[in-house]
């Protein structure tokens, strides 16, 4: 594969969550282009081509996240919010699931801390774009609503309610998303230790994506990380919104954000690489990706048929219950990694020093 600088193409890795063989997958994958990888995991042959390699960018070892429910309390069932909060917190901190992800950190240690959730006032928007979400993140940051978090290690999740359609357009829509917090929800107990994107949206297989914005100016500029996802479901007219796999939509939400948070922790600055376009140094922003531009959650979804091969409910390590997740790519397994009782070996070191915060 020729590098982006050889071909004159933009560096454009994946950072979206799309369904297998959907219009969204076809569109986004057709626009992926990557330079030659900086390194390959020691002992792994050039194939399979989808092993992840480290490009020298930032990773987040000690992740903190919080959930914002968009659309007001009337747009959500309290039981769904409770289930999402509890299951996502449990999945992200589960030992056997994290034993897959630790291979992308030289220390072999990662943590995840859930800091509760909040409901943003309604009404629920009909359509949400990347421009809408980034404006919302900027407003929340400037209002002081995110002051309790360290932006270097925090990811802010925005859950869209039933019926809301998501796309990746950079321009804001006419929809209005309130930044006013309607109510705060305590953390649920866990019993376990820019080039313009095209218009493939959630009705065409897009489940969500993660990204970042920059706020302030040098030398005090800060990067704020976010993830957004739809309420994946079968719609009354027979069509789908998002990537509905499980029998209950709240489970699809958990699997979507499990995908996004693991990608955000292994490749948080992917948006900067996309914004850098054809700059020869664009790839330096990337953390762990394949040479095809895939992040840790992408290839398992692209290749699974049916999707239930990689979207499954798994038992928590302590036996306290099960959680719905999407298996992430594992170099150690050369494919979607099942929960492991022992940590996967470190996937390899790049030619550049690794940066990890937390």
N, C-alpha and C positions, 0 to 999 in steps of 0.2 A: 504494500500500500504506500503510495507516494505521500509525502508530507504536505501539509497545507501550504507551506511556503513554496514547495516545488510546483504545485498545481495552481497556485494563486487563489485557492478556495479559502473561505472563512473557516476558522476553527469553530465548529458547532457541535459540541457533545450533546448527548441526551440529558434532559433534566425534567422530563415529563413522564407521567404514568399513563400508559395507553394500553388498550386491550389488544389481544392477539388477532391479527388479520383484519383489523378495523381500518376505516379510512384514516383515522388519526395516526395509527401506527405507520401506514404506508407513507403518509405525508411527512411525518417527522423523521422517519428513518431515511427517507430519500434525501433529506437535507443535512444529514450528519456528515461531518468531515473532521478528520483528526490528523495531527502530525504523527510521526513515528514515536512509539513509546520511549520514555526515558530509560526504562529498565523493565526486565521481565522477572517474575518470581524465580528464585534459584531452583534448579532441578526440574523445572517445568519445560517441556519442549514447546516449540512455536505453536503447536496445536494442542488443545483446542484454542482457537483464536480469540475466545471470549474471556480468557483469564484476565483478571484485573491487574494493572500495573500502577505504580505510584509515579505521578508526574511532578512532584515537588511542592504541591500546594498545601494549604492548611487542612488539618483534620481536627475533629472535636472529640477528645477522649472522655471528658466528663460533661455530658449533655444535660441541659436543663430545658424543660419545655412546659408550655401552658397552652390550654385550648380556649379559643374564642368561638362561641356559637353565634352565628350571624342570623339575623332575622327576627329576634325577639323571642320571648318565652312561649308565645302562642304558636310559633312555627315549629316547636320541638316538643316531643314527649319527654317528660322528666325521666322516665325509665330508660329511654334511649341514651340520654346524656349521662345518666349514672353508669350504664353498661359500657359506653364508649370510654369514659374517664377511667373506670376501674380496669377494663381489659387492656387498654393501651398502656397504662402505667405498668401493669403486670408484665405485659409482653416485652416492653422496652427494658425492664430490669431483671428479666428471667435469666438465670445462670446458664441453662443449656442453650437457649437461643443466643445469648451473648457469646457463648463459646464458639459460635460461627464467626461473629463479627470481630472478635479480638485479633484475628489473624491480620487485620489491616492496621494494627498498632504495635510498634516495636516493644512497648512495655508489656504487652499481653494483658493489660488492665483497662477496662472501660466501666463507666458508671452512667446511670440515667436517673434523673430526678424529676418527678412530676410536681408542678407547683399549682395544681388546682385549675379551675376553669371559670370563665365568665361568660355571661350572655350579653351580646350587644343588642341594643334596642332595634325594633323593627321599623317598618315592615320588611318582609323578606324580598330581596331583589329578584327580578326576573332573570337577568343575565349579569354575570360578573366577569370582568376581563382582568388581565394582569395589571393594567393601568389602574383599575379600581382598587385592587388589593394593595398595590404599592402606595397609592394615595392614602389608603386607610392605615397602613403601617406607619407612614410618615406622620399622619395626624396623631395617632396614638403615642408615638415617640415624643413628638413636640409638646403634647399635652401633659407629659409626665406619667402617663398610664403604664409605661414600661420601665420606670425608674428602678423598680425593685430587682431588676434582672441585669446581669452582666451580658452585654450584647455579644461578647466574644464567644460565649458558650451557650447562648439561649436560642431556641427556635420557637417562633410564635405560630401556632396552628390556627387556621381559620376554617371551621366546618360550615359548609353551606347547607341550608335546609332542603327538605324535599321540594322538588320542582324547580329549583334554581339551576340554571345552565351556566357552565364555566367555559371560557375560552382563553387563549393566550395572547390576545390582541394587546399591544402596548398602549393603545389609546383608551382612556376611560370611556365607559358607556354612559347612557343617560340615567342608569340606575343610581340610586343613592344608598350607600351603606353607612349607617350611623356608627360613629365612634363612641357614642355614649354607652357606658356600661349600665345595663339594666339591673343586673344582680351578679354577685360573685358566688362561686360554688367552692366549698372546701374540697381539698384533695380526697379522693375515695381511698379507703384503706386497701393496701396491697400487702398480701401475706407472703411476700418473697423478698429474700435478702437482695450589546444588543442589536443584532440584526433582527428585523421584524419577523415574528413567527406568523405563519399562515393561520387560517381560520378553522382548523380542525378542532371541534369543540367536544363537550361532554356527551352530546347526543350522537357523536360519531366515534366514541370509544375513549375519550380523554377522561381519566379518573382524577388527576390532580397534578401538581408540580410544586417544586420548591425553588426559592430564589433569594435575592437579597437586594437591599437598597443602601445607598450611602447618605448619611445625614450629617449636617455641619460642614465645616470647611477645614482644610489643613491649618495647623497641625493637629486639630482636635476632631477630625472627621471620624465617624464611627460607621461600622457596617452592621446592619440589622437583618437577621435571617428570618424567613417565613416559609410556611408551607400552606397550601390551600387544596381542598378536595371537595368533591360533590357527595351528595347523599345518593349513592349508587342504587338504582332501583328500576324495576319494570314499571313503565308509565301506563296509565289507564288506556291509552290508545294503542298499546301493544309494543311501542318502541321502548328503548332503554335510555337511561341517563347514567353516564359513568360506566363502571365495570361491575355489574351485579353478578356475584358468584354464590354467595351464601344465601341461606333461606330467610335471613332477616337483614334489613338494610343497615342496621347499626353495626353488624359484623363486617359488612363491606367497608364502612367508614374506618373501623379499626385497622383492617388490612391495608387500606390506602395509606393511612398515616404511619403505619409500621414501615411500609415501603419508603415513604417520604423522609421520615426521621432518620432511618438508617442511611439513606443517600445523603441527607444533609450533614450527618456526622462524618461521613467518609469523603465528601466532595462539596463542602459548603460554599465555595466561591465559584461554582460553575457559571453563575450569571456574569461574573466579571470576565470569564473567558469568552463567553458569547458576545458581550459588549465590545471586547477588544477586537473582534472580527479578524481581519487578516494581518494583524500585528504578529510578527514572527515570535514574539514572546507570550502570546496569548495562553499557550498551554501551561505556563508556569502557575497559573491560578488553580489548575485542576489538582484534585487529590487522587483518589483511586478511580480509574476508568479502564475499560478495555480499549484495545487499539481501534475498535469500531466506534468508540465514543459512548459506550454503554456504561451506566452506573450500576451499582451492585444489585439493584432491584429489577433492571430492565430485561436482561436476556432470559431469565426464568419465565417472564410473562410472554415474551415473544415466541418461545419455543414450546410452551405447554399446550397440549391438546388432548383432553380438555383442560381448562384452567384449574380445575379441581386438583390437578397433579401438583400444583404449587400453592394454591390457596386452600389451606386446611386449618382445622382446629387442632391444636396440640396441647398436650397436658403440661401444666406448669411443673417446674422442677420439684417443688415441694409437695406436689399432689393435691393442691388446694382447689383445682378446677382446670378448665381449659380456656384457651384464648384463640381467636381467629387471626391468622397471620398469612403473609405471603413469604415463602422461602426466598432468601437472598442468595446471590451468587457466591460460591465458595471456591477459591482457587484450590484449596486442599481437596475438595471433592470434584473439581473440574465441572461443576454444575450447581444446581440449586442445593443448598446445604441444609440437611435435616438437623434438628437440635442435637447437640453433642454433649456427652457426659464429661468429656475432657476438652480443654481449649485446642482449637485448631492451631497448627504451627504458623508462625509469622510468614506472611506471603512473600516477603522480600523487601529489599532496600533499594531505593533509587540511587542514581549517581549524585543526587543533590541531598542535602540534609533535610530530614523530615521535620515539619513543624506540627506540634500538637498542643492544643490548649486545654487547660483543665487539669 
